[in-house]
C-alpha cells in the first residue's frame, strides 16, 4: 500500500465505497467477465464485475455462487436495464448478498433502483451526460460511471476526456464518479484521479489476462491490433435504435450491417415491432461475441475492444496488470509533485 501512497490517497473514497484495496473496476464484458476473471481481479485488490448480459436468473445464480467459491473479496454484478427478467435478476443478487449492482444499457426502469437498495446493495449507474448524471443521483444512484466512446462494446458519442471535463468538476466533489473508456496506462488514471474521479474502470486491458477464459485466437487478435483497428459500428436505418458497438474490424462488422438491413426489412413488412427489432439486434451481438470469445472465431465473430487495444501486447496475470497501472500512476503523481516543488 505504501508503494502507491499518492494514488491510494486519491482512490480512498472509491476504495471505501467498493470495499477494495484499489479503486479499479473491471468493465463487464459479456462472456469474458465471468467467475475466473472476476475473482482474479477482486483477489488482486481490484473490483471484479460479473457481466450478466442475457443470462437467465438460474445462470446468474450459478455464476455468483461460482465466483464466491473463488474469492472472499467484494465483487459486483452488471445488469442490463432492458433485460425482460431484470427484477428476477435483482432478487438473485439480493439472495447472494451482492454488495454492488451496476445498471447499464439505458435509464433504469421504475422501481429497479429501489429494489436493489432494498436488498442492501449499492447502485452504480452509467451517466453519458451531466444532466442524466444529476438525475440518476437524485433517483438514488450511489455512484456513477462515465464512459467515453473510446471504450469497447456498446458506446456513446462523446470521448472520455470531454465527459470527464464536463462531469467531474460539477459532480465529483460531492459524489462518487468513476471514469472509463480508453484507459490503458496508469498516467491517465493519475490525471482523472487528480480531476476528482473516485477511481477508474478498465475492460480492454483485462480481456487478455492469463485468468481470462477468452479463446487464444481472441487474445491473439488483441495482440495484433492497433487503436485504429477498433472501429465503431454504423447505424444503417435511423428507425433502428442501434447503440454503436466498438470492435476490431472483420467480416463480422460487415455482417452486422447486413443484419440491420434484414431487421429493417422485417419492420417494413410488419413481421416484427420496434421492441422485437431491438431484441434481434441485441441477440446478434450476444451470439457474435460468444463466437469470438468462446469459439475463437475472430473472422465473423465480434471481437469487441476499446481503442486502448494497442496497449495490450501480451498475456499476463491480473495482479501484474494492476501493479503496472498503479506503478505508472504513482510515478506520474510523484513527478508532478517534484516539479511543483
Secondary structure as GFF3:
##gff-version 3
##sequence-region A 1 341
A	DSSP	three_ten_helix	2	4	.	.	.	ID=ss1
A	DSSP	alpha_helix	5	18	.	.	.	ID=ss2
A	DSSP	beta_strand	24	26	.	.	.	ID=ss3
A	DSSP	alpha_helix	35	43	.	.	.	ID=ss4
A	DSSP	beta_strand	48	51	.	.	.	ID=ss5
A	DSSP	alpha_helix	57	68	.	.	.	ID=ss6
A	DSSP	beta_strand	75	80	.	.	.	ID=ss7
A	DSSP	alpha_helix	86	96	.	.	.	ID=ss8
A	DSSP	beta_strand	100	104	.	.	.	ID=ss9
A	DSSP	alpha_helix	112	118	.	.	.	ID=ss10
A	DSSP	beta_strand	122	126	.	.	.	ID=ss11
A	DSSP	alpha_helix	130	138	.	.	.	ID=ss12
A	DSSP	beta_strand	143	147	.	.	.	ID=ss13
A	DSSP	beta_strand	153	154	.	.	.	ID=ss14
A	DSSP	alpha_helix	160	171	.	.	.	ID=ss15
A	DSSP	beta_strand	176	180	.	.	.	ID=ss16
A	DSSP	alpha_helix	186	194	.	.	.	ID=ss17
A	DSSP	beta_strand	199	202	.	.	.	ID=ss18
A	DSSP	alpha_helix	204	207	.	.	.	ID=ss19
A	DSSP	alpha_helix	216	224	.	.	.	ID=ss20
A	DSSP	three_ten_helix	227	229	.	.	.	ID=ss21
A	DSSP	beta_strand	230	232	.	.	.	ID=ss22
A	DSSP	beta_strand	245	248	.	.	.	ID=ss23
A	DSSP	alpha_helix	251	268	.	.	.	ID=ss24
A	DSSP	alpha_helix	274	293	.	.	.	ID=ss25
A	DSSP	three_ten_helix	307	311	.	.	.	ID=ss26
A	DSSP	alpha_helix	318	340	.	.	.	ID=ss27
###
